[in-house]
Amino acid sequence: MKKILAMAIATIAVAACTTTKNAEPEQTVAQQLMERLETLRKQGVMYGHQDDPMYGLTWEYDKDSSDVKNVCGDYPAIMGFDLGGIEMGDAKNLDSVPFTRMREEVINHHRRGGIVTLSWHPRNPVTTIEGGGWAGQKFPEGTAWDVSDTAVVKKILPGGEFHEKFETWMQRVSDFLATLKDEMGVNIPIIFRPWHENSGSWFWWGEKLCTVDEYKALWNMLQDKLKADGFDNLVWSYSPGMQDNLTTERLLDRYPGDDRVDMIGLDGYQWVPEEKDQFITRCKQNLGVLCQVADDHGLIPALTECGMKNMTEPTWWTSTLLPAVEGFPISYMLTWRNYKEEWFGPSPVKPDAPYFKEMYDAPNTLFLKDINK
């Protein structure tokens, strides 16, 4: 749908018609965010971090803390949070983050000029018992990773036996999103990234667990619900996982359509030091395809999840990540959370801290201060 180009053409057309009696249509909050993302990616690539103000390797839920800020003196440009658990009416998400705190930090980051992205790892609606946890006590039973039932998506679509239950779950997502407002009562702009990594089969919405048409129907069902509820502040991000020798056809295999998607991203990790060259090669090849598809379809490209597990190679930020993304006009790169047993961001108590600071000082990386100049 060539969204960015279409918005520019519409603006020029309205300006040219000086005799029109109709005022120029006001942009939606999502369109405003998309224009900002497009402007910023011409300046560099934004750095993002999951759960950044929630906890770090040496602290939990301290006010105004951040492992990123404690290393480089600045917040990440992008902060990511996950809604998993909201569908159950839980007080905390799947990573034990209180939803009240999540709301507070979304508002805080927006107020300071940052950008927020939300993902959603909903539990398995077929194997999860409403009001009673899940059908079993051993991970991943009942979680987003529970693929014991191979027809979950089909069962929650209209006409399916669990559709009514999932309607309740979608309503709970809607209810939470409705609380994310600025001081003027306006919905905060959000990059919304549901049903991600669908090219794998570790989530119940993965490619071996549903057909192409079922996946698209799942996407459309959630999107139609939230649009009907008035959320014009969501930038919809379609984000499969990285793959060896990615092709355009493979990337677009389950793509919901130009009228359904605003951003297109990839999730990709390096798990051990020995995979450095493989990660760089895969990243460059995948980002080449991603950016071409984004250009062809009028979308904004991003590296929606990335990182090296536990930073076992301290120089990773400058020796691997920066070379991997160099030359690709992506909007941002978001590393996953700093959980004490498995972390992907920087920490002032780890040897990668000075190398992260070098990445912060690089002219082509953007943090909070950079995007507010």
N, C-alpha and C positions, 0 to 999 in steps of 0.2 A: 504493500500500500504506500510505500515511499513516504512514510509519515513526516519525516523532517523536511523533505523537499516540498511536500504538499502544504505544510504549514507556512513555508516561506512564500510559495506561490500565492496562497490565499491572502497573506499579508500584503503582498505587492498589488494584487488585484483590487483589494479593498481601498488601498491608498490611491490607486489610479482613478477610481470612480468617485470623483469629488462631488458629483451631483446626487449621489445616492442618499436616500432618506434614512437608510438603516445604518446603525452604528456597527462597527466591526465587532464580530462575535468575540466574547471574552474567552480567553484560553482556559482550559481546565487546569487543575493543579498538576495532573499527570503530564500534560503538554508543556507546562512551565518547567517541570523537572527534566523532561526529555531535551528541551532546548538548552538547559543548563549543562546536562551531561554531554551534549554534542559540542558545546563551546569548550568545556573543560578538557575533553579528550584531544583537542587540538593543541593543548598546552602541555600535556603529559599524561601519565597513567596514575590514577588515584590508588592509594593503598588502603585496604580495608582489613578489619579484624573482627572475628566472631566473638560475641559476648565480652568485648573489650573492657567496659567499665564494671563488669560484674565480679570478676575474680582473676587472680593471676597465680603464679607459681608459689608465692609466699603470702598471699592475702586473699580474703573473701569479703566482698560486699562492703569494702571501705568506700566512704564518700569521696568522689572526685579522684579516684585512683584509676590507673591504667598502666599495664605493663609497657605498652607502646609509649605512652607519655613519660613514664619513668626512665625510659631508655633515651629518647630523643628530645624530650621537652615539648612534644606536640601530640595531639590526638590524631588518630587515623581520620582520613577524609570520610571513609565509609565505615559504619558499624552495622554488623549483622546480628540478628536475633532469631530464635526459632519458636514457633507457636505450638510445637508438639506438646500435647497434654491439654490444650485449651478445649479440644473437642470433648474431653471428659468432664469439663467443669473443674479441673484441678486448680489448686492455688499456685502450683509451681509447674514449670515445663519439664520436659524429659531430662533436662540437664540441671534440674533443681533450682532454676531461676524463678523467683516469685514473679507472677505476672504483674503485680503492682509495681515492682521495681523495674520490670521491663518497660512498662508504660512510662514511668518516670524518666528512664534513660533515653527512650525514643524522643520524648519531648525535650529533654536536656540537649541532646545532640542536634536536633533540629534548631533549637534556639541559638546554639553557638555557631550555626551555619553549616553543620555537617549533613550528610546524606545517610539514610537508613534503608537497609534491605531486610526483608522478612522471608524466611523459609518456613516450611511446615512438614514435620514428620509425624503425621497422624498415626495413631495406633491402628492395628488391624481391626476393622469394624466387624468382621465375621467372627474372629476368635476372642475379641475383647468383650467382657461381661460388663454391661452398663452398671455403674455403681459398685462394682466388685473387683476392680482391677482387671486382670486378664485370666484366661483359662489355663492356668499354670503359673509357676513361680520362677522358671528358669529362662533367662534371656536366650533367644529373642521372642519367646512365646507371647503373642498378643501385641507386640510392638510393630513399628513400621517395617522391621526386618523379618517379620514372621511371614514366610512364604509357604507355609504348610498347606494353605488353601490356594489353589491355582486359579480361582475364578472370582476373586474378591471384587475386582472392578466391575465385572458383569453383574454381580449381586447387589451393587449399590447404585447402579444406574436406574433410571426410571423403569418401573416394572419389575425390578429385582426385589428379592425378599428382604434385603437390608437397606432399601432405598430410604424409607421413612426414617430409619435410625440415622443414616448419613445426612439427611436433611437437617436433623437436629444438630449434628456436628458442624455442618456448614454455618448454621445460624449462630453457633457459639463463636466461630471465627469472626463472623460479621459483627457480633456484639462487642467483641474486643477491639476490632478495628475502629468501631465508632467512638471509642474513648481516646483515640490518638489525635488530639486536636491542639492547635496552638492557642495562644492567649486570646486570640480574636474569635475562637470557636471554629476555625477553618481546619478541615482535615489535613493532616501532615502528609506531604508527599512520600510515597513508599515505593521502593522497587520490590515487587512481590514475585517470589520464585517458588511456586508450588510444583509438585510432581517432577522434581529434578532427578538427574542421573537415571532417567528412564531407559537409557540404552543398555544399562546393566539389568540384572535380575535379582538384586539383593533387597529391593523394596517390593511391597505387594503390588505396586503399579508398574513394575519393570516389564521389559519387552517379552519375556517368556511367560508372564502372568496375565497378559491381556493382548488382544489384537490391536492393530493400528487404529481401527475405527473405535474400539472401546476406549483406548487411551485418549483419543481426540474428544470423545463424548464426555469423558471424565473432566478433561480440561474445560470444555465448554460449559458443563454443568456448574462447576464452581465459579467460573467467570460470569456466567449469566446471572447467577444468584447474587454475587457481589455488585455487579453493575445495576441490577434491579434494585438493590438496597441503597443506591446512590453514591457508590464509591468511585468518583471520577479522579481520585488521587493516586491510583495504583498504576505503576508502570510494570507491565507483565513481562517477566523474563522466562524464556524457554531455555533450559540448561541441561543438556545431556552430559555424559561423561566423556573424557578424552579417550581416544582409541588409536591403535596403531594404524597408520595408513588411512586416515579418515578421508572420506570422499564427500562431495556435496550431497549426493544421493543418500548416503548413510546419515549425515547430519540432519537432513530434512525428512528422514524416514517417518517420524511421528509428529512433525511440525504441524501445529494446529491451524496455521494460515496467517497471511499478512494482516488480516483484519482482526486477528486474535492475539498477536504478539508484538511487543514494542522493543524488547532487547533479546539478544541471543548470546548465550554464554556456554562455557565448558568448565567442568570440574576435573581437576587433575592433580595428583600428588606424587611426590617422591618418597618412598618408604625407607630406603637404606642408601648409604653413601655410594654403593656400587652402581646404583641406577642413575648417577648424575648425567652421563652422556646420553643415555636412553631418554631421560626426562627432557633434556634440552632439545633433542632431535624430535621427540614426539610433540613437545610444546610448539616448536616452530612450525612443524608440518600442520598440526591441528589449527593453530592460530591463522595460518595462511588461508586455510579453507574457511574458517570462521569469518574472517574479515571480508573475504570475497562474497560470501553468502550475505553477510550483513549489508554490504554495499549494494548488492543486487536487489535486496528486499527492503531497503530503507530502514534497517534496524541498527541499534547500537550494540557493538560487540563488547564482551567482558570476559575476564577469567574469574568466573563466579565463585570458585573454590580452588584453593591450592595450598601448598605447604610441604615441608619436610618433617616427617615424624620425629619429634624430640630433638630436632636440630643437632643431630650427631655429626654434622659437618658445619662447624661454626661460620665458615666463610660463605655459606649457601646463599645468603642474600645478594652478594655481589659477584660470586663466582658462578652461580647457577640461575637464580631467578631473574636477575636483570638481563643477562645474556639471552635467556629464553624468550623474553617478551620484547626485546629490543627491536624497534622498527615496525611494530604492529600497533595500529591506532586503536587499541582497546580502551575502554572507559576506566576500568579498575581491575585490580587483582586483590582478592580477599583471602587471607589465610585463616584457617580454622582456629578454634578456641585454645586457650592455655589451661587445659585441665592438668592437674598435678601428675597424672599417670600417662598422659598423652597430650603433648602440646605442639603447636605449630607456629605461634607468634614469638616475638622477641621477649627477653626477660633481662632485667639488670643484673640478675645473679647468675647468668649463663654466659659462656665465652663467645656467643654469637653477637652480644650486645654492640661491640664496636663496629662490627660489619653492618649491622642494621643501621647504625648511625651514619655510616658511609652511604648506604642506600638512601637514607633520609636526605642527605646533603646532595645527592645526584640531581642534576638539573631537570631530568625528565620524570621525576616522581613527585606526586602531589599529596600533601597531607592537609590537615584542617586549615592551618594558616595560609597555605598556598591557594586554596579554593575560595578564600574570603578576601583576597587582595582586590 
